[in-house]
Amino acid sequence: MRDLKKMYHTLQRDSFPETLALTLGDQTIRFTKKTWNIGGEQRGLRYGENPDQPAALYQVAESSFAMDGVAFQQGQHKLVSALTEENLIQSGKHPGKINLTDVDNGINILQYLTAKPAAIILKHNNPCGAAWSADGLYAALSRAFASDRIAAFGGTIVVNRTLDKTCAQFINASYFEVIAAPDYEPEALAELIAKKNLRIIRLPALAELDSMVGTPFLDIKSLVDGGLIIQASFRNRILSADDFLPAEATKDGTTFLARKPSTQEADDLLFAWAVESGVTSNSIIFARDGATVSIGTGEQDRVGCVELTIQKAYTKYADKLAFARHGLSLYELKQKALTDKELAASLTELLARTEADKGGLPGSVLVSDGFFPFRDGVDLAIAQGVTAIAQPGGSIRDFEIIQAVNEAAPQVAMVFTGQRSFKH
């Protein structure tokens, strides 16, 4: 039997052309394929989503594409597609498609979080933990990690401030595949380079992401029959708390109006809605004090996604307790508790505490990428202690949703975003 591990170390030889052109009516975007000199050999992407899929990365070489008077990305923001050997401080096992698309989605989120030091940890193109903090990058990074210690294993970290030694030591204490930052302090690099398989990327433009907010790109989806669907990329209209709309609806001549969020609630909703732009739909995010508490992704129904996200919060909370007390994951503790009475008693205790603390959800806020078609999802969140909600609005039952938050004791705040944030 062949060694299956070898396929993950295989470099696919792609036969994609060196140049590519996309013609849209009388406008043309020209691209060139990116390769790097790694180990004395010119190499492109390691492979695609799976080891048996050749892949190539292309950079915009020439474009002035505009539509409806709006100029699209023209390669002026030197980010993932513009990576050079200088940016690849350490290539590790050599970057593949998944590594770079994770970094790219981290950038997609961070463009809306430039006001504070922020960190995003991603797995499989979804954030598993995110935080921003006026207390500095380490505070943001450690809180993003604490949001989901389990999923962070083998993940990608993207930050928007220079990485220091304290952050580097924190990163090295766990297993990560990729770290991308605008720059690194020399002491931080000395720490990180010790992990030979870690891909270390320096992207100076990560410190200037506010300059690209609002500039769309062509979002292209290929179909199985070879066809294409092209759309303008999502642009977040909620760039400050003042951009939220009052949650208001009228039914049979009666107007229903929700409580306005407090300053802290609005700041958390602003943060969570920014993270939402990088989460696969249907999705729900719980957040508190500038950090995610739980992120639910890819569910087919809205209430099911709320249920899943609550369940994840409980699991991650219990895992934090288990790790803090025993240095074991929740799953390791459960396994050992089968044959150890003391650990079994400890497990019972921490699970009871998790239930009592409702998975750390009380005091959190919730954002939803789509409106609530029924109040069931909102009622579930309120029962967990959520204090404020942001959602697009526009449901024929908006009045029922507002009734749900107004009936809560204490009353829960709600605002509308006025836009949906689906991502497929």
ZAROVO-47076 format. One record per residue (C-alpha): residue number from 1; x negated, y, z negated. Coordinates in pm, 1 decimal. Each point is the difference from the previous one (the first is absolute). Last residue first. Layout:
N
<atom NUM; <X; Y; Z>>;
...
//
This chain:
424
<atom 424; <2179.0; 3087.4; 109.9>>;
<atom 423; <-15.5; 323.4; -199.8>>;
<atom 422; <318.4; 178.7; -108.4>>;
<atom 421; <-37.8; 340.4; -163.9>>;
<atom 420; <344.2; 156.0; 39.0>>;
<atom 419; <48.9; 374.3; -4.5>>;
<atom 418; <207.3; 253.2; -194.7>>;
<atom 417; <-203.5; -71.7; -311.6>>;
<atom 416; <299.1; -0.8; -233.3>>;
<atom 415; <-26.1; 66.6; -371.7>>;
<atom 414; <115.5; -185.7; -311.0>>;
<atom 413; <-28.0; 49.0; -373.5>>;
<atom 412; <125.4; -257.0; -252.8>>;
<atom 411; <238.1; 103.5; -278.8>>;
<atom 410; <-92.2; -142.3; -340.5>>;
<atom 409; <225.8; -190.4; 0.1>>;
<atom 408; <86.9; -88.2; 357.7>>;
<atom 407; <333.9; 116.6; 139.2>>;
<atom 406; <-166.4; 273.0; 206.1>>;
<atom 405; <-242.3; -247.7; 156.9>>;
<atom 404; <282.4; -233.1; 107.1>>;
<atom 403; <229.6; 282.2; 111.1>>;
<atom 402; <-275.3; 119.2; 233.3>>;
<atom 401; <-11.9; -344.2; 160.0>>;
<atom 400; <378.7; -4.3; 28.3>>;
<atom 399; <-1.7; 342.1; 170.7>>;
<atom 398; <-269.8; -120.5; 237.2>>;
<atom 397; <237.1; -276.6; 110.4>>;
<atom 396; <18.1; 100.5; 365.6>>;
<atom 395; <-379.8; -13.3; -17.3>>;
<atom 394; <-200.0; 303.1; 113.0>>;
<atom 393; <-252.9; 25.7; -279.1>>;
<atom 392; <-372.9; -50.8; 56.2>>;
<atom 391; <-87.4; -120.2; -350.6>>;
<atom 390; <-162.7; 148.4; -307.7>>;
<atom 389; <86.9; -130.3; -347.0>>;
<atom 388; <-57.3; 123.1; -354.3>>;
<atom 387; <4.2; -140.7; -357.2>>;
<atom 386; <-43.8; -374.2; 55.2>>;
<atom 385; <65.0; -192.6; -321.2>>;
<atom 384; <40.9; -355.8; 130.4>>;
<atom 383; <381.4; 22.4; -2.9>>;
<atom 382; <-29.8; 307.9; 222.9>>;
<atom 381; <-186.7; -207.5; 258.3>>;
<atom 380; <270.9; -267.8; 11.2>>;
<atom 379; <273.2; 265.7; 26.0>>;
<atom 378; <-182.8; 161.2; 292.2>>;
<atom 377; <-23.8; -330.7; 185.8>>;
<atom 376; <371.0; -68.8; -54.6>>;
<atom 375; <112.5; 349.2; 109.5>>;
<atom 374; <61.1; -105.0; 358.9>>;
<atom 373; <-147.9; 100.8; 336.3>>;
<atom 372; <-301.9; 147.7; -181.0>>;
<atom 371; <-197.1; 215.7; 243.6>>;
<atom 370; <-327.1; -116.3; 150.1>>;
<atom 369; <-365.7; 28.2; -106.4>>;
<atom 368; <99.2; -18.2; -367.9>>;
<atom 367; <-173.1; 191.1; -276.5>>;
<atom 366; <24.4; -75.7; -370.0>>;
<atom 365; <-116.4; 184.9; -310.2>>;
<atom 364; <-143.5; -151.8; -316.5>>;
<atom 363; <91.9; 77.8; -358.9>>;
<atom 362; <86.5; -360.5; -81.5>>;
<atom 361; <-168.2; -234.9; 253.1>>;
<atom 360; <-277.0; -145.7; -216.7>>;
<atom 359; <117.4; -355.6; 69.8>>;
<atom 358; <321.9; 56.5; -189.4>>;
<atom 357; <-190.3; 69.9; -323.9>>;
<atom 356; <211.7; -253.3; -188.5>>;
<atom 355; <-27.5; -250.1; 285.9>>;
<atom 354; <-377.6; 43.7; 17.1>>;
<atom 353; <-20.8; -29.6; -378.4>>;
<atom 352; <185.4; -330.2; 15.2>>;
<atom 351; <-238.7; -120.7; 270.1>>;
<atom 350; <-290.4; 111.2; -221.0>>;
<atom 349; <131.0; -198.0; -297.0>>;
<atom 348; <79.6; -317.3; 192.2>>;
<atom 347; <-346.5; 7.2; 154.9>>;
<atom 346; <-161.6; 46.7; -341.3>>;
<atom 345; <189.6; -299.6; -136.8>>;
<atom 344; <-107.7; -210.1; 298.6>>;
<atom 343; <-356.8; 122.3; -46.1>>;
<atom 342; <5.4; -123.0; -358.9>>;
<atom 341; <162.2; -330.7; 101.2>>;
<atom 340; <-258.1; -79.2; 270.0>>;
<atom 339; <88.1; -271.3; 255.5>>;
<atom 338; <263.6; 168.0; 218.7>>;
<atom 337; <-123.2; 340.7; -115.2>>;
<atom 336; <-308.2; -46.8; 217.9>>;
<atom 335; <212.5; 10.7; 316.7>>;
<atom 334; <211.3; 293.5; -113.9>>;
<atom 333; <-313.8; 193.5; -96.8>>;
<atom 332; <-156.9; -62.0; 339.5>>;
<atom 331; <316.5; 126.3; 171.7>>;
<atom 330; <14.8; 311.7; -215.4>>;
<atom 329; <-363.4; 69.0; 78.3>>;
<atom 328; <-247.4; -66.4; -275.6>>;
<atom 327; <-228.8; 229.7; -198.2>>;
<atom 326; <199.0; -99.8; -307.8>>;
<atom 325; <167.2; 310.9; -141.3>>;
<atom 324; <-57.5; 258.4; 271.6>>;
<atom 323; <42.4; -257.2; 276.9>>;
<atom 322; <323.5; -136.4; -141.1>>;
<atom 321; <144.8; 346.9; -62.5>>;
<atom 320; <-89.3; 114.2; 350.5>>;
<atom 319; <150.5; -318.9; 144.6>>;
<atom 318; <323.5; 60.0; -190.1>>;
<atom 317; <23.6; 346.9; 153.4>>;
<atom 316; <-75.6; -133.7; 349.7>>;
<atom 315; <274.1; -263.2; -29.6>>;
<atom 314; <257.2; 242.8; -140.6>>;
<atom 313; <-72.3; 257.6; 270.9>>;
<atom 312; <20.3; -267.7; 268.5>>;
<atom 311; <347.2; -101.0; -122.1>>;
<atom 310; <113.0; 363.1; 14.0>>;
<atom 309; <-135.3; 28.8; 353.9>>;
<atom 308; <179.5; -318.8; 104.8>>;
<atom 307; <333.4; 116.1; -141.6>>;
<atom 306; <-33.2; 340.3; 169.1>>;
<atom 305; <-89.3; -173.6; 327.4>>;
<atom 304; <302.8; -225.2; -29.4>>;
<atom 303; <219.0; 307.5; -53.3>>;
<atom 302; <-127.9; 147.9; 326.1>>;
<atom 301; <22.2; -304.6; 221.6>>;
<atom 300; <-252.5; -155.4; 239.2>>;
<atom 299; <-306.3; 35.7; -219.6>>;
<atom 298; <-339.1; 104.6; 133.4>>;
<atom 297; <-155.6; 162.6; -301.4>>;
<atom 296; <52.4; 60.4; -372.1>>;
<atom 295; <-256.3; 215.0; -180.4>>;
<atom 294; <-26.3; 6.8; -380.7>>;
<atom 293; <-132.5; 245.5; -257.8>>;
<atom 292; <-161.1; 240.4; 245.8>>;
<atom 291; <-200.9; 280.6; -151.3>>;
<atom 290; <45.2; 375.3; -42.7>>;
<atom 289; <159.0; -3.9; -345.1>>;
<atom 288; <253.7; -270.3; 91.2>>;
<atom 287; <84.4; -180.7; 323.0>>;
<atom 286; <253.2; -258.2; 121.0>>;
<atom 285; <-6.0; -57.8; 375.0>>;
<atom 284; <265.2; -166.1; 216.6>>;
<atom 283; <-39.4; -138.9; 350.4>>;
<atom 282; <196.2; -136.1; 292.3>>;
<atom 281; <-231.6; 67.0; 171.7>>;
<atom 280; <-383.4; -25.1; 4.1>>;
<atom 279; <-175.1; 256.0; -221.2>>;
<atom 278; <-231.8; 276.0; 125.8>>;
<atom 277; <239.0; 296.1; -1.5>>;
<atom 276; <124.3; -114.0; -341.6>>;
<atom 275; <-328.7; 111.3; -157.3>>;
<atom 274; <91.0; 360.9; 85.0>>;
<atom 273; <351.4; -54.5; -137.2>>;
<atom 272; <-153.7; -129.7; -323.8>>;
<atom 271; <-214.4; 310.6; -48.6>>;
<atom 270; <286.4; 243.0; 65.0>>;
<atom 269; <226.0; -206.0; -228.1>>;
<atom 268; <-265.1; 12.1; -272.7>>;
<atom 267; <-34.2; 377.7; 34.4>>;
<atom 266; <378.9; 39.4; -4.4>>;
<atom 265; <24.8; -208.4; -317.4>>;
<atom 264; <-268.9; 209.0; -167.0>>;
<atom 263; <169.7; 329.5; 92.9>>;
<atom 262; <341.8; -129.9; -107.1>>;
<atom 261; <227.2; -147.1; 265.5>>;
<atom 260; <329.5; 174.5; 92.9>>;
<atom 259; <311.5; -173.7; -128.9>>;
<atom 258; <232.9; -135.4; 267.3>>;
<atom 257; <285.7; 181.8; 174.2>>;
<atom 256; <339.7; -144.5; 98.2>>;
<atom 255; <246.6; 224.0; 181.5>>;
<atom 254; <370.5; -93.3; -2.0>>;
<atom 253; <215.3; 75.1; 305.3>>;
<atom 252; <62.2; -364.5; 82.3>>;
<atom 251; <-370.5; -82.4; -29.0>>;
<atom 250; <-281.8; 254.4; 11.2>>;
<atom 249; <-368.1; -79.0; -44.1>>;
<atom 248; <-303.5; 163.1; -163.4>>;
<atom 247; <-346.0; -122.1; -87.3>>;
<atom 246; <-186.8; 331.4; 22.3>>;
<atom 245; <-267.7; -6.5; 271.4>>;
<atom 244; <-368.9; -62.7; -66.0>>;
<atom 243; <-235.2; 244.6; 173.0>>;
<atom 242; <-55.7; 200.7; -320.1>>;
<atom 241; <-189.6; -293.9; -147.3>>;
<atom 240; <-268.6; 52.5; 262.1>>;
<atom 239; <-100.3; -170.4; 325.5>>;
<atom 238; <330.2; -181.4; 54.4>>;
<atom 237; <38.6; 16.1; 379.9>>;
<atom 236; <-221.2; -304.1; 53.3>>;
<atom 235; <-75.1; -58.0; 365.8>>;
<atom 234; <52.8; -349.2; 138.2>>;
<atom 233; <-180.3; -68.2; 327.8>>;
<atom 232; <149.5; 86.8; 338.1>>;
<atom 231; <135.8; -311.9; 161.2>>;
<atom 230; <-100.0; -237.8; 274.7>>;
<atom 229; <155.9; -341.3; 55.6>>;
<atom 228; <-198.3; -216.3; 238.1>>;
<atom 227; <58.6; -300.5; 223.2>>;
<atom 226; <-220.4; -306.7; 27.1>>;
<atom 225; <283.0; -248.1; -50.7>>;
<atom 224; <-96.5; -42.6; -365.4>>;
<atom 223; <35.4; 372.6; -61.6>>;
<atom 222; <-280.4; 246.5; -70.9>>;
<atom 221; <68.0; 281.8; -244.7>>;
<atom 220; <-167.3; 336.7; 56.2>>;
<atom 219; <-2.9; 290.5; -245.8>>;
<atom 218; <-125.5; 304.1; 188.3>>;
<atom 217; <-142.2; 243.0; -250.5>>;
<atom 216; <158.6; 285.0; -192.7>>;
<atom 215; <-170.5; 305.8; -151.1>>;
<atom 214; <202.0; 99.9; -305.4>>;
<atom 213; <-280.2; -48.9; -248.9>>;
<atom 212; <-335.3; -7.9; 181.0>>;
<atom 211; <-174.2; 289.5; -176.7>>;
<atom 210; <106.8; -125.9; -344.4>>;
<atom 209; <-219.3; -303.1; 61.9>>;
<atom 208; <-322.3; 194.9; -49.9>>;
<atom 207; <-184.0; -203.1; -265.4>>;
<atom 206; <75.4; -323.5; 183.8>>;
<atom 205; <-168.5; 164.8; 300.7>>;
<atom 204; <-338.9; -84.8; -154.3>>;
<atom 203; <64.0; -372.0; 65.0>>;
<atom 202; <-263.4; -216.6; -169.9>>;
<atom 201; <75.3; -371.6; 21.4>>;
<atom 200; <-136.2; -275.1; -224.2>>;
<atom 199; <93.3; -356.6; 97.4>>;
<atom 198; <-70.9; -218.4; -302.1>>;
<atom 197; <-165.7; -330.5; 87.4>>;
<atom 196; <-337.2; 100.7; -145.1>>;
<atom 195; <132.8; 117.7; -337.2>>;
<atom 194; <-317.1; 170.0; -127.7>>;
<atom 193; <72.1; 272.9; 254.8>>;
<atom 192; <273.6; 126.8; -231.3>>;
<atom 191; <-222.6; 89.4; -295.4>>;
<atom 190; <-268.4; 180.1; 199.8>>;
<atom 189; <276.4; 176.3; 190.0>>;
<atom 188; <147.6; 133.6; -323.7>>;
<atom 187; <-336.9; 128.2; -119.3>>;
<atom 186; <-45.6; 187.3; 328.5>>;
<atom 185; <344.0; 167.3; -37.5>>;
<atom 184; <229.1; -119.9; 274.1>>;
<atom 183; <189.9; 183.9; 272.8>>;
<atom 182; <341.4; 36.1; 166.6>>;
<atom 181; <92.8; -344.5; -135.5>>;
<atom 180; <78.6; -344.0; 140.9>>;
<atom 179; <-47.9; -320.1; -200.3>>;
<atom 178; <57.6; -340.8; 156.7>>;
<atom 177; <22.9; -366.6; -104.2>>;
<atom 176; <59.4; 30.8; -374.2>>;
<atom 175; <-77.3; -235.4; -286.7>>;
<atom 174; <-6.8; 140.7; -352.5>>;
<atom 173; <-261.5; 152.6; -233.2>>;
<atom 172; <-168.6; 151.1; 304.0>>;
<atom 171; <286.0; 244.6; 47.4>>;
<atom 170; <-23.2; 127.6; -358.8>>;
<atom 169; <-374.6; 40.8; 35.7>>;
<atom 168; <53.9; 200.2; 317.4>>;
<atom 167; <262.4; 219.8; -167.1>>;
<atom 166; <-240.3; 82.4; -284.3>>;
<atom 165; <-280.7; 62.3; 249.4>>;
<atom 164; <192.6; 263.4; 195.1>>;
<atom 163; <214.3; -13.9; 315.4>>;
<atom 162; <47.2; 332.5; 178.6>>;
<atom 161; <373.4; 74.7; 26.7>>;
<atom 160; <286.6; -126.0; 217.2>>;
<atom 159; <-4.3; -370.2; -84.1>>;
<atom 158; <64.1; -320.0; 196.8>>;
<atom 157; <-37.2; -342.1; -163.2>>;
<atom 156; <56.0; -320.6; 196.4>>;
<atom 155; <103.5; -323.6; -168.1>>;
<atom 154; <-165.0; -328.3; -89.3>>;
<atom 153; <181.7; -11.6; -334.7>>;
<atom 152; <226.5; 307.9; -18.3>>;
<atom 151; <305.8; -226.0; 11.9>>;
<atom 150; <-61.7; -129.0; -353.1>>;
<atom 149; <-103.3; 328.2; -163.2>>;
<atom 148; <320.8; 167.5; 113.8>>;
<atom 147; <63.2; 343.0; -152.8>>;
<atom 146; <-317.7; -31.8; -205.8>>;
<atom 145; <-205.3; 42.9; 317.1>>;
<atom 144; <174.0; 325.0; 92.1>>;
<atom 143; <-49.1; 115.5; -359.9>>;
<atom 142; <-373.6; -73.9; 12.7>>;
<atom 141; <-38.4; 182.6; 331.2>>;
<atom 140; <196.6; 310.0; -100.8>>;
<atom 139; <-178.5; 39.7; -334.4>>;
<atom 138; <-334.6; -63.4; 170.5>>;
<atom 137; <79.8; 263.7; 261.9>>;
<atom 136; <58.7; 287.3; -239.4>>;
<atom 135; <222.3; 114.4; -284.8>>;
<atom 134; <234.0; 182.8; 241.1>>;
<atom 133; <121.4; -345.5; 94.9>>;
<atom 132; <125.2; -191.6; 300.2>>;
<atom 131; <107.3; -361.9; 6.0>>;
<atom 130; <63.3; -294.2; 231.0>>;
<atom 129; <31.6; -376.4; -35.4>>;
<atom 128; <100.5; -285.0; 230.4>>;
<atom 127; <1.9; 221.8; 309.2>>;
<atom 126; <104.1; -193.7; 310.2>>;
<atom 125; <-215.1; -79.0; 304.6>>;
<atom 124; <-74.9; -357.2; -106.9>>;
<atom 123; <-137.1; 114.0; -336.1>>;
<atom 122; <-57.7; 361.2; -97.2>>;
<atom 121; <-140.1; 196.0; -292.6>>;
<atom 120; <61.4; 375.7; 23.1>>;
<atom 119; <-189.1; 258.6; -203.0>>;
<atom 118; <65.4; 369.6; -56.6>>;
<atom 117; <-183.0; 308.9; -125.7>>;
<atom 116; <262.3; 274.5; 6.3>>;
<atom 115; <160.8; 237.4; 253.2>>;
<atom 114; <-91.9; -221.3; 297.3>>;
<atom 113; <282.4; -249.3; -51.9>>;
<atom 112; <192.5; 22.3; 328.8>>;
<atom 111; <-298.0; -93.8; 220.3>>;
<atom 110; <-68.7; -274.6; -254.0>>;
<atom 109; <285.6; -216.7; 129.4>>;
<atom 108; <-111.8; -21.3; 364.1>>;
<atom 107; <-359.8; -21.4; -117.7>>;
<atom 106; <83.8; -314.1; -196.8>>;
<atom 105; <179.2; -126.0; 309.9>>;
<atom 104; <-319.9; 48.3; 199.1>>;
<atom 103; <-215.0; -177.3; -257.4>>;
<atom 102; <236.7; -297.6; 14.9>>;
<atom 101; <-6.1; 16.0; 380.7>>;
<atom 100; <-380.2; -9.4; -11.9>>;
<atom 99; <-32.3; -306.2; -220.6>>;
<atom 98; <279.4; -183.9; 182.6>>;
<atom 97; <-164.0; 50.3; 341.4>>;
<atom 96; <-337.3; -132.8; -102.5>>;
<atom 95; <-302.3; 151.6; -169.1>>;
<atom 94; <-330.8; -191.6; -22.2>>;
<atom 93; <-69.9; -238.3; -289.5>>;
<atom 92; <-141.6; 293.3; -192.3>>;
<atom 91; <-26.4; 302.4; 230.5>>;
<atom 90; <-192.4; 219.9; -240.9>>;
<atom 89; <-32.5; 373.4; 56.5>>;
<atom 88; <241.4; -27.1; 290.8>>;
<atom 87; <46.8; 375.0; 51.1>>;
<atom 86; <-351.4; 39.4; 141.2>>;
<atom 85; <60.6; -295.0; 231.7>>;
<atom 84; <295.9; 195.3; 137.7>>;
<atom 83; <371.2; -3.8; -77.9>>;
<atom 82; <211.3; 217.8; 232.5>>;
<atom 81; <304.0; -229.3; 7.8>>;
<atom 80; <20.5; 7.8; -379.1>>;
<atom 79; <-23.8; 376.6; -59.3>>;
<atom 78; <-145.9; 288.9; 194.4>>;
<atom 77; <296.7; 234.5; 24.7>>;
<atom 76; <-32.1; 158.5; 344.2>>;
<atom 75; <96.3; -321.0; 179.5>>;
<atom 74; <279.6; 170.3; 191.3>>;
<atom 73; <287.6; -47.9; -244.0>>;
<atom 72; <320.8; 139.9; 148.0>>;
<atom 71; <79.7; 360.4; 94.3>>;
<atom 70; <368.7; 90.2; -45.0>>;
<atom 69; <168.7; 208.7; 273.1>>;
<atom 68; <260.7; -265.3; 70.2>>;
<atom 67; <-279.8; -247.2; 63.3>>;
<atom 66; <-373.3; 61.4; 8.1>>;
<atom 65; <-295.9; -203.2; 121.5>>;
<atom 64; <-325.0; 190.6; 32.8>>;
<atom 63; <-216.1; -308.2; 3.8>>;
<atom 62; <-353.3; -121.2; 67.7>>;
<atom 61; <-215.7; -254.9; -180.2>>;
<atom 60; <255.3; -137.9; -243.8>>;
<atom 59; <-166.1; -294.4; -174.9>>;
<atom 58; <70.5; -365.7; 69.0>>;
<atom 57; <-41.8; -300.0; -228.7>>;
<atom 56; <-1.3; -349.1; 147.7>>;
<atom 55; <147.2; -335.2; -97.1>>;
<atom 54; <-46.8; -371.8; 67.2>>;
<atom 53; <252.0; -216.5; -186.3>>;
<atom 52; <-125.0; -336.6; -132.5>>;
<atom 51; <-111.1; 143.3; -335.6>>;
<atom 50; <342.9; 148.3; -76.5>>;
<atom 49; <116.8; 363.4; -6.4>>;
<atom 48; <-264.6; 84.5; 256.6>>;
<atom 47; <-368.2; -94.5; 9.1>>;
<atom 46; <-343.0; 135.6; -96.4>>;
<atom 45; <70.0; 330.3; 169.3>>;
<atom 44; <-274.9; 117.3; 233.2>>;
<atom 43; <-362.7; -103.4; -9.5>>;
<atom 42; <-328.3; 115.1; 150.4>>;
<atom 41; <-273.1; -211.9; -157.3>>;
<atom 40; <-300.4; 104.5; -208.5>>;
<atom 39; <168.9; -104.1; -323.7>>;
<atom 38; <294.2; 224.1; 75.1>>;
<atom 37; <-21.9; 250.8; 284.3>>;
<atom 36; <358.0; 113.1; 25.9>>;
<atom 35; <279.2; -26.0; 255.9>>;
<atom 34; <295.3; 224.1; 74.2>>;
<atom 33; <188.2; -25.6; 328.5>>;
<atom 32; <67.1; 324.7; 184.0>>;
<atom 31; <340.7; 162.2; 40.4>>;
<atom 30; <163.3; 234.1; 251.5>>;
<atom 29; <341.4; 160.0; -53.8>>;
<atom 28; <171.9; 108.6; 320.2>>;
<atom 27; <279.6; 249.0; 63.6>>;
<atom 26; <204.8; 28.0; 320.6>>;
<atom 25; <255.7; -258.0; -106.8>>;
<atom 24; <-159.6; -184.4; -289.4>>;
<atom 23; <-324.2; -159.0; 115.2>>;
<atom 22; <-193.6; -208.3; -251.6>>;
<atom 21; <-361.4; -62.8; 92.7>>;
<atom 20; <-240.7; -260.7; -136.6>>;
<atom 19; <-376.1; -25.4; 16.9>>;
<atom 18; <-255.5; -264.7; -94.6>>;
<atom 17; <234.5; -278.0; 108.5>>;
<atom 16; <115.9; -278.1; -233.9>>;
<atom 15; <-191.4; -322.4; 34.6>>;
<atom 14; <-36.9; -59.2; -371.7>>;
<atom 13; <-260.5; -226.6; -151.8>>;
<atom 12; <143.8; -106.4; -334.3>>;
<atom 11; <-245.3; 6.1; -290.0>>;
<atom 10; <36.9; -308.5; -214.7>>;
<atom 9; <-32.8; 31.2; -376.7>>;
<atom 8; <365.8; -71.8; -74.1>>;
<atom 7; <-4.3; -298.3; 237.1>>;
<atom 6; <-287.8; -151.2; -194.7>>;
<atom 5; <214.6; -55.7; -308.0>>;
<atom 4; <182.9; -280.8; 180.1>>;
<atom 3; <-311.7; -218.6; -3.1>>;
<atom 2; <75.4; -267.2; 259.7>>;
<atom 1; <141.8; -333.1; -99.8>>;
//
